[in-house]
Amino acid sequence: MSVVWRRLLSSMVVIFCSFCLFPFHIIAVDHSSAFTAYPKKEYRIAVEPDLPPFSHLDENGYFRGFHIDLLEAIAYNQSVKFIYVPMNMSTAVEALKRQEIDAIAGMKYNAKLESILSFTNGYFTMSDSVIYSKDIKSKMKNLKDLQGLTIVLEADHPYLDMLVNMRKINLHLAMNQKEALELMMMKRADVLIANSWTASSLLDEMIYAQQYIVNNQLFNYPYELTMAVHRDQQDLLTMFNESLTEIYQSKLYDQLYQRWFGKDLAAQIKQLKFWIMILVGFMLLSFLILNYWNQRLKNEVKKRTQDLELAKAEIERNIAFKEQIFNHVYAGILTFDDRFQLTSMNQRAQDILHISQSIMKASLFELPFLSSIYTRDVVEDWDEKKKSLVAKEAELVHNGQIYHILARLIPLYGVDQAVTGYLLTLFDRTEEKKLQKKLVNQEKMHALGQLVAGIAHEIRNPLTSIKTFIDLLPKKYDNPKFREELLQCLPEATNRMNSIIRDLLDYSRPKIPLIRQWEASEWLESLLVIIRPTLKNKNVKLHVRLEEGMTFYSDPQQLKQVLLNLLLNAMDAVDDQPKKEIHLTLMSEGDIGWIRVEDNGCGIPPEKLDHVFEPFYTSKKTGVGLGLTLCYQWIKENHGDIMIESKLNQGTTMTIYLPINSTGKVDIA
């Protein structure tokens, strides 16, 4: 048996023995001879004249009642004399404020008056009742039943503020309870709110008790009656409190209570002892039942505890497993709360950022590297626009090494769709960038390989002319006509070879994009110098249409590489056609210029058309699939766009859109 239950059982046994072995006794006091001597010092006490059985005037004009007997007992105890002044409560309060009287008997405690008055310990506890005619309602269950009725009560009643704020209630105010009862009996009010003792006494005097109901359940808010004195008379307050304590201890209070309220406290205590014994028996029975259930619950708790321990072990294994996955994934993972405070990160994130767990709880805006790409302005703009992802790629420099890091920040939502935190993933793309650069160079070399076969013939022709002139030079040096032809042909041949080599170098050499305004005709001619030999070798006819005076606003070298790639792709597409034709058109409309490459080749299947710009996607037997990807990237870098249209076995059309001046803006969505 637990300590708690043993203590509870011990307490119940003590209670049982107290009521059974030590009966209560009431000390009787002869009221007729108790108050025979009067002191010299006098106090003026305000008493309500119509408040039976607490205080009222008899047929001879003397005060009688519970308050009077209690005060006379105090007067006898303290050797003082009380002079009783009939006053209603509101008048008495004002008189006490002016110190025209010394105390008020039977006043309800009022916190609002504590700055002026002092109150003794409470000596009588009661609650107000609702009195109404049997003709109105046989029973009232709650305050709503008062709606639609007229209520009468004393002007200083504590329930007045509450009733004023209730709907559909009419109020009448009276100076005292007797006046309020008379108003109800005159049918000027339906309900009286007053203490049940006074209301019952007044109804008995008027022989109307059988016609009214006294409901003690509706206002179950107990309050205490006290003696009120002025705050300056603390000695009088102390005298009242000391006397009340002594009266309680001498059992005189029980005798006074029985005399005026007609109830034997001893009988009440006996009845109370009976019910307490019933309660103790019930508690003992409850204890046995609870003890039985307690044992069952212990067994059940033990069983559940074992189940929970097994579940806990399983959860710990799962957590450990997930922790291993979390720390061994290739991507760096960091989580933040809704205030961007770091809550967790895996080992990969620590390796990428070169940080440790000691930085936990730091703000996103304080973390190295991340604070430079995710500033407060970027995040606030993101939150305002309700974006689902912020991806940033930047270079991280550590110990002289450059790392290419891709960071993605996404919000995390709760069940109410409110942001509860953020997830940041990091990808080290350094090796990928190196491989991509290597593949780009390989793609360029592949394209150069296609061009070199045709260009070799173009270089061989001027070399042959130069060799011929050199072989004839010893024999015909004195011939003026020969020297004239030599001086004319050799510079042309060398300039042509130099132009071809320069254009090849421009194509193969990587350059930083330099966007500027440039003339399309000269640019196109330099491109055709490179591509014509290949066209001739593959027997492809190129039709060129150029708008006169056309310009573009972009990087001419990057665009030359793009167009060379598109022309090489077109030549591959028409390779198996009996009639090989490519149409190249350069036109403008408004601030936008466009370059269109059309071929009559094999075309692209519809299911493959959406993938042509994806990296490493190719349908050729050779190549790495980066040609069109690079073209798309370079066009975007030059603020342009590209569209592709194709029909199977009919041909493909590639159209590049670029601005022709600094104010042009491409938008083909």
C-alpha positions as CSV (number, residue, x, y, z in Angstrom):
1,M,0.0,0.0,0.0
2,S,1.5,3.4,-1.0
3,V,2.3,6.1,1.5
4,V,-0.4,8.4,0.2
5,W,-3.1,5.8,0.8
6,R,-1.8,5.0,4.3
7,R,-1.9,8.7,5.2
8,L,-5.5,9.0,3.8
9,L,-6.7,6.0,5.8
10,S,-5.1,7.4,9.0
11,S,-6.8,10.8,8.5
12,M,-10.2,9.1,8.1
13,V,-9.7,7.1,11.3
14,V,-8.8,10.2,13.2
15,I,-11.9,12.0,11.9
16,F,-14.1,9.0,12.8
17,C,-12.8,8.8,16.4
18,S,-13.1,12.5,16.9
19,F,-16.8,12.5,16.1
20,C,-17.6,9.3,17.9
21,L,-15.6,9.6,21.1
22,F,-15.7,13.3,21.8
23,P,-19.3,14.7,21.6
24,F,-19.9,18.4,21.4
25,H,-21.4,20.4,24.3
26,I,-23.1,23.8,24.2
27,I,-22.4,26.1,27.1
28,A,-25.7,27.7,28.2
29,V,-25.7,31.3,29.3
30,D,-28.6,33.0,31.2
31,H,-29.4,35.8,28.8
32,S,-31.7,37.5,31.2
33,S,-29.0,38.2,33.8
34,A,-26.0,38.4,31.5
35,F,-26.1,42.1,30.9
36,T,-26.7,43.8,34.2
37,A,-23.8,46.3,34.5
38,Y,-23.1,49.1,32.1
39,P,-19.8,50.9,31.7
40,K,-19.2,54.5,31.9
41,K,-17.8,54.8,28.3
42,E,-20.5,55.0,25.6
43,Y,-20.5,54.2,21.9
44,R,-23.2,55.1,19.4
45,I,-24.0,52.1,17.2
46,A,-26.1,52.4,14.1
47,V,-28.6,49.5,13.8
48,E,-31.3,48.9,11.1
49,P,-34.7,49.1,12.7
50,D,-36.5,46.7,10.3
51,L,-34.1,43.8,9.9
52,P,-35.6,40.9,11.9
53,P,-34.3,38.6,13.4
54,F,-31.0,40.6,13.3
55,S,-32.4,43.9,14.6
56,H,-35.8,45.4,15.1
57,L,-37.9,47.6,17.4
58,D,-40.4,45.9,19.7
59,E,-43.8,47.2,20.7
60,N,-42.2,49.2,23.5
61,G,-39.6,50.9,21.2
62,Y,-36.6,48.8,22.4
63,F,-34.2,47.2,20.0
64,R,-34.3,43.4,19.9
65,G,-32.4,40.8,17.8
66,F,-29.3,38.8,17.2
67,H,-27.1,41.9,16.6
68,I,-28.4,43.5,19.8
69,D,-27.7,40.4,22.0
70,L,-24.3,40.0,20.4
71,L,-23.4,43.7,21.0
72,E,-24.7,43.5,24.6
73,A,-22.4,40.5,25.2
74,I,-19.5,42.6,23.8
75,A,-20.5,45.5,26.0
76,Y,-20.6,43.3,29.1
77,N,-17.2,41.8,28.2
78,Q,-15.5,45.1,27.6
79,S,-17.4,47.1,30.4
80,V,-18.7,49.7,27.9
81,K,-22.2,50.9,27.0
82,F,-23.7,50.9,23.5
83,I,-26.4,53.4,22.5
84,Y,-28.4,52.1,19.5
85,V,-29.3,54.6,16.8
86,P,-31.9,53.4,14.2
87,M,-30.6,54.0,10.7
88,N,-30.8,52.3,7.3
89,M,-27.5,51.2,5.9
90,S,-26.8,54.0,3.4
91,T,-27.6,56.7,6.0
92,A,-25.4,54.9,8.6
93,V,-22.4,54.8,6.2
94,E,-22.6,58.5,5.6
95,A,-22.9,59.2,9.4
96,L,-19.9,57.0,10.1
97,K,-17.8,58.8,7.5
98,R,-18.7,62.1,9.3
99,Q,-18.0,60.3,12.7
100,E,-21.5,61.1,14.0
101,I,-21.6,57.5,15.1
102,D,-19.0,55.1,16.3
103,A,-19.9,51.8,14.5
104,I,-22.4,50.1,12.3
105,A,-23.8,46.7,13.2
106,G,-24.5,44.0,10.6
107,M,-22.8,45.6,7.7
108,K,-21.7,43.6,4.7
109,Y,-18.0,43.7,3.9
110,N,-17.4,46.3,1.1
111,A,-13.9,46.6,-0.4
112,K,-14.7,50.0,-1.9
113,L,-15.1,51.5,1.6
114,E,-11.8,50.2,3.0
115,S,-10.1,53.5,2.5
116,I,-12.5,55.1,5.0
117,L,-13.9,52.3,7.1
118,S,-12.5,49.3,8.9
119,F,-14.3,46.0,9.2
120,T,-14.2,43.4,12.0
121,N,-13.9,39.7,11.4
122,G,-17.1,38.2,10.0
123,Y,-19.5,36.8,12.6
124,F,-22.3,35.6,10.4
125,T,-22.2,34.1,6.9
126,M,-25.2,33.9,4.6
127,S,-26.3,34.4,1.0
128,D,-29.3,36.2,-0.4
129,S,-32.5,34.5,-1.6
130,V,-35.0,35.2,-4.3
131,I,-38.6,35.7,-3.0
132,Y,-41.5,35.6,-5.4
133,S,-45.2,34.8,-5.5
134,K,-46.3,31.2,-6.2
135,D,-48.5,32.7,-9.0
136,I,-45.4,33.7,-11.0
137,K,-43.3,30.6,-11.2
138,S,-43.1,27.5,-9.2
139,K,-39.4,27.1,-9.6
140,M,-36.5,29.2,-10.9
141,K,-33.4,27.4,-12.0
142,N,-31.0,30.2,-13.1
143,L,-30.7,33.9,-13.6
144,K,-32.2,33.8,-17.1
145,D,-35.6,33.0,-15.4
146,L,-35.5,36.6,-14.0
147,Q,-35.8,38.1,-17.5
148,G,-39.0,39.9,-18.2
149,L,-39.7,40.4,-14.4
150,T,-39.5,43.5,-12.2
151,I,-37.0,43.1,-9.3
152,V,-36.9,45.1,-6.1
153,L,-33.9,45.3,-3.8
154,E,-32.1,47.6,-1.5
155,A,-30.3,50.6,-3.1
156,D,-26.9,49.6,-1.8
157,H,-27.3,45.9,-2.6
158,P,-24.0,44.3,-3.9
159,Y,-25.9,42.5,-6.8
160,L,-27.2,45.8,-8.2
161,D,-24.3,46.3,-10.7
162,M,-24.8,42.8,-12.0
163,L,-28.5,43.1,-12.5
164,V,-28.3,46.5,-14.2
165,N,-26.2,44.8,-17.0
166,M,-28.7,42.0,-17.5
167,R,-31.2,42.3,-20.4
168,K,-35.0,42.5,-20.1
169,I,-34.9,43.2,-16.3
170,N,-36.7,46.1,-14.6
171,L,-35.4,47.3,-11.3
172,H,-37.0,49.1,-8.3
173,L,-34.9,50.3,-5.4
174,A,-35.9,50.5,-1.7
175,M,-34.4,52.0,1.4
176,N,-34.6,48.7,3.3
177,Q,-35.9,45.1,3.0
178,K,-39.3,45.9,4.7
179,E,-40.0,48.6,2.2
180,A,-38.9,46.3,-0.7
181,L,-41.2,43.5,0.6
182,E,-44.2,46.0,0.8
183,L,-43.5,47.1,-2.9
184,M,-43.7,43.4,-4.0
185,M,-46.9,42.8,-2.0
186,M,-48.4,45.9,-3.7
187,K,-47.7,44.2,-7.1
188,R,-45.2,46.9,-8.0
189,A,-42.5,44.3,-8.3
190,D,-42.5,40.5,-9.1
191,V,-39.3,39.4,-7.3
192,L,-37.5,40.5,-4.1
193,I,-33.8,39.8,-3.6
194,A,-33.0,39.9,0.2
195,N,-31.7,37.7,2.9
196,S,-34.0,34.8,3.7
197,W,-34.0,35.3,7.5
198,T,-35.4,38.8,7.3
199,A,-37.8,38.0,4.4
200,S,-39.3,35.0,6.2
201,S,-39.7,36.9,9.5
202,L,-41.5,39.8,7.8
203,L,-43.8,37.4,5.8
204,D,-44.6,35.6,9.0
205,E,-45.5,38.9,10.7
206,M,-47.8,39.9,7.7
207,I,-49.3,36.3,7.5
208,Y,-48.3,36.0,3.9
209,A,-45.6,33.3,4.2
210,Q,-47.7,30.6,2.5
211,Q,-48.2,32.8,-0.6
212,Y,-44.5,33.3,-1.5
213,I,-41.6,31.1,-2.3
214,V,-38.1,31.7,-0.7
215,N,-35.6,30.3,-3.2
216,N,-32.1,29.9,-1.6
217,Q,-30.4,28.3,-4.6
218,L,-30.4,31.0,-7.2
219,F,-27.8,33.4,-5.6
220,N,-25.4,31.0,-4.0
221,Y,-22.8,33.7,-3.3
222,P,-22.1,33.8,0.5
223,Y,-21.1,37.0,2.3
224,E,-20.2,37.9,5.9
225,L,-21.8,40.4,8.3
226,T,-19.3,42.5,10.2
227,M,-19.1,45.5,12.5
228,A,-17.8,48.6,10.7
229,V,-15.9,51.4,12.4
230,H,-14.1,54.5,11.2
231,R,-10.5,53.9,10.2
232,D,-9.4,56.4,13.0
233,Q,-11.0,54.1,15.7
234,Q,-8.6,51.1,15.5
235,D,-9.0,50.6,19.3
236,L,-12.7,50.1,18.9
237,L,-12.0,47.6,16.0
238,T,-9.5,45.7,18.2
239,M,-12.1,45.6,21.1
240,F,-14.8,44.1,18.7
241,N,-12.4,41.5,17.3
242,E,-11.2,40.3,20.7
243,S,-14.7,40.1,22.1
244,L,-16.0,38.2,19.1
245,T,-13.2,35.7,19.6
246,E,-14.0,35.2,23.2
247,I,-17.7,34.8,22.5
248,Y,-17.0,32.1,20.0
249,Q,-14.7,30.2,22.4
250,S,-17.3,30.4,25.3
251,K,-20.0,28.8,23.1
252,L,-22.2,31.8,23.9
253,Y,-22.4,32.4,20.1
254,D,-24.2,29.0,19.7
255,Q,-26.8,29.9,22.3
256,L,-27.5,33.2,20.6
257,Y,-27.7,31.6,17.2
258,Q,-30.2,29.0,18.5
259,R,-32.3,31.7,20.2
260,W,-32.8,33.9,17.1
261,F,-32.7,31.4,14.3
262,G,-34.5,28.5,15.9
263,K,-31.9,25.8,15.1
264,D,-30.1,23.6,17.6
265,L,-26.5,23.6,16.7
266,A,-25.9,20.5,18.7
267,A,-28.5,18.7,16.7
268,Q,-27.0,20.0,13.5
269,I,-23.5,18.8,14.6
270,K,-25.0,15.4,15.5
271,Q,-26.5,15.2,12.0
272,L,-23.2,16.4,10.6
273,K,-21.4,13.6,12.4
274,F,-23.8,11.1,10.9
275,W,-23.1,12.3,7.4
276,I,-19.4,12.4,8.1
277,M,-19.5,8.8,9.2
278,I,-21.4,7.9,6.0
279,L,-18.7,9.8,4.1
280,V,-15.9,8.0,5.9
281,G,-17.5,4.7,5.2
282,F,-17.9,5.7,1.5
283,M,-14.3,6.8,1.4
284,L,-13.2,3.4,3.0
285,L,-15.2,1.6,0.4
286,S,-13.8,3.8,-2.3
287,F,-10.3,3.2,-1.0
288,L,-10.7,-0.6,-1.3
289,I,-12.1,-0.2,-4.8
290,L,-9.3,2.2,-5.8
291,N,-6.7,-0.1,-4.3
292,Y,-8.0,-2.9,-6.4
293,W,-8.0,-0.8,-9.5
294,N,-4.6,0.5,-8.5
295,Q,-3.1,-3.0,-8.5
296,R,-4.7,-3.6,-11.9
297,L,-3.3,-0.3,-13.2
298,K,0.1,-1.1,-11.9
299,N,0.1,-4.4,-13.8
300,E,-1.1,-2.6,-16.9
301,V,1.4,0.2,-16.5
302,K,4.2,-2.4,-16.1
303,K,3.1,-4.1,-19.3
304,R,2.7,-0.7,-21.1
305,T,6.1,0.4,-19.8
306,Q,7.7,-2.7,-21.3
307,D,6.0,-2.0,-24.6
308,L,7.2,1.6,-24.4
309,E,10.7,0.5,-23.7
310,L,10.6,-1.7,-26.8
311,A,9.2,1.1,-28.9
312,K,11.8,3.5,-27.5
313,A,14.6,1.1,-28.5
314,E,13.1,0.8,-32.0
315,I,12.8,4.5,-32.3
316,E,16.4,5.0,-31.1
317,R,17.5,2.5,-33.8
318,N,15.5,4.3,-36.4
319,I,17.0,7.6,-35.3
320,A,20.5,6.3,-35.4
321,F,19.8,4.8,-38.9
322,K,18.4,8.1,-40.1
323,E,21.3,10.0,-38.5
324,Q,23.7,7.9,-40.5
325,I,21.8,8.6,-43.7
326,F,21.7,12.3,-42.8
327,N,25.4,12.5,-42.3
328,H,26.4,10.4,-45.3
329,V,24.3,11.9,-48.1
330,Y,26.4,13.8,-50.7
331,A,24.5,17.1,-50.2
332,G,25.1,19.4,-47.3
333,I,21.9,19.9,-45.3
334,L,21.2,22.6,-42.8
335,T,17.9,23.4,-41.0
336,F,16.7,26.7,-39.5
337,D,13.8,27.7,-37.4
338,D,11.3,30.4,-38.5
339,R,13.8,33.1,-37.3
340,F,16.6,31.7,-39.4
341,Q,18.5,30.3,-36.3
342,L,20.5,27.2,-37.2
343,T,19.0,24.1,-35.6
344,S,20.9,21.2,-37.2
345,M,23.4,20.3,-40.0
346,N,25.0,17.2,-41.3
347,Q,28.7,16.3,-41.6
348,R,28.7,17.1,-45.3
349,A,27.5,20.7,-44.7
350,Q,30.3,21.1,-42.1
351,D,32.9,19.9,-44.6
352,I,31.6,22.2,-47.4
353,L,31.4,25.3,-45.2
354,H,34.5,24.3,-43.1
355,I,32.6,24.9,-39.8
356,S,31.9,22.8,-36.7
357,Q,28.9,22.0,-34.4
358,S,30.0,24.8,-32.1
359,I,28.4,27.3,-34.4
360,M,24.9,25.8,-33.7
361,K,22.1,28.3,-33.0
362,A,23.9,30.9,-35.1
363,S,21.9,33.0,-37.5
364,L,21.9,32.3,-41.3
365,F,23.1,35.9,-41.7
366,E,26.2,35.2,-39.5
367,L,27.3,31.9,-41.1
368,P,30.5,32.1,-43.3
369,F,29.9,32.1,-47.1
370,L,26.1,31.8,-46.7
371,S,25.8,35.3,-45.2
372,S,27.2,36.7,-48.4
373,I,24.6,35.1,-50.7
374,Y,21.5,35.1,-48.4
375,T,21.4,38.6,-47.1
376,R,18.4,40.0,-45.1
377,D,17.3,42.0,-48.2
378,V,17.2,38.8,-50.3
379,V,15.3,36.8,-47.7
380,E,12.8,39.6,-47.0
381,D,12.1,40.0,-50.7
382,W,11.7,36.3,-51.0
383,D,9.2,36.1,-48.1
384,E,7.2,39.0,-49.5
385,K,6.9,37.3,-52.9
386,K,6.1,33.9,-51.3
387,K,8.7,32.1,-53.4
388,S,9.1,28.4,-52.8
389,L,12.8,28.2,-53.6
390,V,15.8,30.5,-53.6
391,A,18.8,29.0,-55.5
392,K,22.1,30.7,-55.5
393,E,25.5,29.6,-56.9
394,A,28.7,31.2,-55.8
395,E,32.4,30.6,-55.4
396,L,33.8,29.7,-51.9
397,V,37.5,30.3,-51.4
398,H,39.3,28.3,-48.7
399,N,43.0,28.0,-48.3
400,G,43.5,29.4,-51.8
401,Q,41.2,26.8,-53.4
402,I,38.1,27.8,-55.3
403,Y,34.9,25.7,-54.8
404,H,31.7,26.1,-56.8
405,I,28.8,25.8,-54.3
406,L,25.1,25.6,-55.3
407,A,22.8,26.6,-52.4
408,R,19.0,26.0,-52.3
409,L,16.8,27.5,-49.6
410,I,13.2,26.3,-49.2
411,P,10.5,27.0,-46.5
412,L,9.0,24.2,-44.4
413,Y,5.3,24.4,-43.5
414,G,3.2,23.2,-40.6
415,V,-0.2,21.6,-40.7
416,D,-1.7,25.2,-40.7
417,Q,0.4,26.1,-43.8
418,A,2.4,28.6,-41.7
419,V,6.2,28.6,-42.1
420,T,7.8,26.7,-39.3
421,G,11.4,26.7,-40.5
422,Y,13.7,26.5,-43.5
423,L,15.8,23.8,-45.3
424,L,19.1,24.7,-46.9
425,T,20.9,22.2,-49.2
426,L,24.5,22.7,-50.4
427,F,26.0,21.0,-53.5
428,D,29.7,21.1,-54.3
429,R,29.8,21.5,-58.1
430,T,33.6,21.9,-58.3
431,E,34.3,18.6,-60.0
432,E,31.2,18.9,-62.1
433,K,32.4,22.3,-63.3
434,K,35.8,20.9,-64.2
435,L,34.2,18.0,-66.1
436,Q,31.7,20.4,-67.8
437,K,34.6,22.6,-68.9
438,K,36.5,19.6,-70.2
439,L,33.4,18.4,-72.1
440,V,32.8,21.9,-73.6
441,N,36.4,21.9,-74.9
442,Q,35.8,18.4,-76.3
443,E,32.6,19.6,-78.0
444,K,34.5,22.5,-79.5
445,M,37.3,20.2,-80.7
446,H,34.6,18.0,-82.3
447,A,33.2,21.0,-84.1
448,L,36.7,22.2,-85.1
449,G,37.3,18.7,-86.5
450,Q,34.3,19.1,-88.8
451,L,35.6,22.5,-89.9
452,V,39.2,21.6,-90.4
453,A,38.6,19.1,-93.1
454,G,37.0,21.8,-95.3
455,I,39.4,24.6,-94.2
456,A,42.4,22.5,-95.1
457,H,41.5,22.8,-98.8
458,E,41.1,26.6,-98.4
459,I,44.5,26.9,-96.9
460,R,46.1,24.5,-99.4
461,N,45.1,26.7,-102.4
462,P,46.9,29.8,-101.3
463,L,49.9,27.7,-100.2
464,T,50.0,26.1,-103.7
465,S,50.0,29.6,-105.3
466,I,52.8,30.7,-103.0
467,K,54.9,27.6,-103.7
468,T,54.4,28.0,-107.4
469,F,55.7,31.6,-107.3
470,I,58.6,30.6,-105.2
471,D,59.6,27.8,-107.6
472,L,59.4,30.3,-110.6
473,L,61.2,33.1,-108.8
474,P,64.8,32.1,-109.9
475,K,63.7,31.8,-113.5
476,K,61.4,34.8,-113.9
477,Y,62.7,37.3,-111.4
478,D,63.8,39.6,-114.2
479,N,60.3,39.5,-115.8
480,P,58.4,42.7,-114.8
481,K,55.1,41.1,-115.4
482,F,56.0,38.2,-113.1
483,R,57.1,40.5,-110.4
484,E,53.8,42.5,-110.6
485,E,51.7,39.3,-110.3
486,L,53.9,38.1,-107.5
487,L,53.4,41.3,-105.5
488,Q,49.6,41.1,-106.1
489,C,49.0,37.4,-105.4
490,L,51.3,36.7,-102.4
491,P,49.7,39.3,-100.1
492,E,46.2,38.2,-101.1
493,A,47.1,34.5,-100.4
494,T,48.7,35.3,-97.0
495,N,45.8,37.6,-96.0
496,R,43.3,34.9,-96.8
497,M,45.2,32.3,-94.7
498,N,45.6,34.8,-91.9
499,S,41.8,35.5,-91.9
500,I,40.9,31.8,-91.8
501,I,43.3,31.1,-89.0
502,R,42.2,34.2,-87.0
503,D,38.5,33.2,-87.3
504,L,39.4,29.7,-86.1
505,L,41.3,31.0,-83.1
506,D,38.4,33.3,-82.2
507,Y,36.1,30.4,-82.3
508,S,38.2,28.1,-80.2
509,R,39.6,30.6,-77.7
510,P,37.4,31.2,-74.6
511,K,36.5,34.8,-74.0
512,I,34.6,36.8,-71.4
513,P,31.3,38.0,-73.0
514,L,31.7,41.6,-74.4
515,I,28.3,43.0,-75.3
516,R,28.4,45.8,-77.8
517,Q,26.7,47.2,-81.0
518,W,28.1,45.6,-84.1
519,E,27.5,45.4,-87.9
520,A,25.9,42.1,-89.1
521,S,27.2,42.1,-92.7
522,E,31.0,42.1,-91.8
523,W,30.4,39.6,-89.0
524,L,28.5,37.3,-91.3
525,E,31.2,37.4,-93.9
526,S,33.9,36.3,-91.4
527,L,31.7,33.4,-90.3
528,L,31.1,32.3,-93.9
529,V,34.8,32.2,-94.6
530,I,35.1,29.4,-92.0
531,I,31.9,27.5,-92.9
532,R,32.1,27.6,-96.8
533,P,34.8,24.9,-97.2
534,T,32.8,22.5,-95.1
535,L,29.6,23.3,-97.0
536,K,31.4,22.7,-100.3
537,N,32.9,19.4,-99.1
538,K,29.5,18.1,-98.0
539,N,27.8,19.4,-101.1
540,V,25.3,21.6,-99.1
541,K,23.8,24.7,-100.7
542,L,23.5,27.7,-98.3
543,H,21.0,30.4,-99.1
544,V,21.7,33.7,-97.2
545,R,19.3,36.6,-96.8
546,L,20.5,39.6,-94.8
547,E,18.7,42.8,-94.1
548,E,20.7,45.8,-95.2
549,G,22.4,47.8,-92.5
550,M,21.3,45.4,-89.8
551,T,23.1,45.5,-86.4
552,F,22.9,43.5,-83.1
553,Y,23.6,44.4,-79.5
554,S,25.4,41.3,-78.1
555,D,28.8,39.6,-78.0
556,P,29.7,38.9,-81.7
557,Q,32.2,36.2,-80.9
558,Q,29.8,34.2,-78.7
559,L,27.1,34.6,-81.3
560,K,29.5,33.4,-84.0
561,Q,30.1,30.2,-82.1
562,V,26.3,29.7,-81.6
563,L,25.6,30.1,-85.3
564,L,28.5,27.9,-86.4
565,N,27.1,25.1,-84.1
566,L,23.6,25.5,-85.6
567,L,25.0,25.4,-89.1
568,L,27.0,22.3,-88.4
569,N,24.0,20.6,-86.9
570,A,22.0,21.6,-90.0
571,M,24.6,20.1,-92.2
572,D,24.5,16.8,-90.2
573,A,20.7,16.8,-90.6
574,V,20.7,17.1,-94.4
575,D,23.6,14.7,-94.9
576,D,21.3,11.9,-96.1
577,Q,19.1,14.0,-98.3
578,P,19.4,14.0,-102.1
579,K,19.0,17.8,-102.2
580,K,20.9,19.4,-99.4
581,E,19.8,23.0,-98.6
582,I,20.1,25.3,-95.7
583,H,18.5,28.8,-95.5
584,L,20.1,31.5,-93.3
585,T,18.0,34.6,-92.7
586,L,19.0,37.7,-90.6
587,M,16.1,40.2,-90.3
588,S,14.8,42.7,-87.7
589,E,11.4,43.9,-86.4
590,G,11.3,46.8,-84.0
591,D,14.1,46.6,-81.4
592,I,14.4,42.8,-81.9
593,G,16.5,41.0,-84.5
594,W,16.4,37.4,-85.4
595,I,18.6,34.8,-87.1
596,R,16.9,31.8,-88.6
597,V,18.5,28.6,-89.7
598,E,16.3,26.3,-91.8
599,D,17.2,22.9,-93.2
600,N,15.3,20.2,-95.2
601,G,16.8,17.4,-93.2
602,C,15.4,14.4,-91.3
603,G,13.7,16.5,-88.5
604,I,13.4,15.7,-84.8
605,P,10.7,13.4,-83.3
606,P,8.1,15.3,-81.2
607,E,9.0,13.2,-78.1
608,K,12.6,14.3,-78.3
609,L,12.0,18.0,-79.2
610,D,11.7,19.1,-75.5
611,H,15.0,17.6,-74.6
612,V,17.3,19.1,-77.2
613,F,18.7,21.8,-74.9
614,E,19.3,19.4,-72.0
615,P,23.0,18.7,-71.2
616,F,24.5,15.5,-72.6
617,Y,21.3,14.8,-74.6
618,T,22.3,13.8,-78.2
619,S,21.0,11.6,-81.0
620,K,24.4,11.6,-82.9
621,K,26.8,8.7,-82.8
622,T,29.6,11.1,-81.9
623,G,29.7,14.2,-79.7
624,V,28.8,14.6,-76.0
625,G,25.5,16.4,-76.3
626,L,26.6,19.9,-75.1
627,G,26.4,21.8,-78.4
628,L,22.8,23.1,-78.1
629,T,23.1,23.4,-74.3
630,L,26.0,25.8,-74.8
631,C,24.2,27.7,-77.5
632,Y,21.2,28.2,-75.2
633,Q,23.4,29.3,-72.4
634,W,25.3,31.8,-74.5
635,I,22.1,33.2,-76.0
636,K,20.7,33.8,-72.6
637,E,23.9,35.5,-71.5
638,N,23.3,37.9,-74.4
639,H,19.8,38.7,-73.2
640,G,18.3,36.7,-76.1
641,D,16.2,33.6,-76.6
642,I,16.0,30.6,-79.0
643,M,13.0,28.7,-80.4
644,I,13.0,25.4,-82.3
645,E,10.4,24.0,-84.7
646,S,10.7,20.6,-86.4
647,K,8.7,18.2,-88.5
648,L,9.8,14.7,-88.9
649,N,11.2,14.0,-92.5
650,Q,10.6,17.7,-93.4
651,G,13.2,19.7,-91.6
652,T,14.0,21.8,-88.6
653,T,14.0,25.6,-88.0
654,M,16.1,27.2,-85.3
655,T,15.4,30.9,-84.6
656,I,17.6,33.1,-82.4
657,Y,16.1,36.4,-81.0
658,L,18.5,39.1,-79.9
659,P,18.2,42.9,-79.2
660,I,19.5,45.1,-81.9
661,N,20.2,48.0,-79.5
662,S,20.7,48.7,-75.8
663,T,16.9,49.3,-75.3
664,G,15.7,46.1,-77.0
665,K,14.1,43.5,-74.8
666,V,13.4,39.9,-76.0
667,D,10.1,38.4,-74.8
668,I,8.7,35.6,-76.8
669,A,6.9,33.7,-74.0
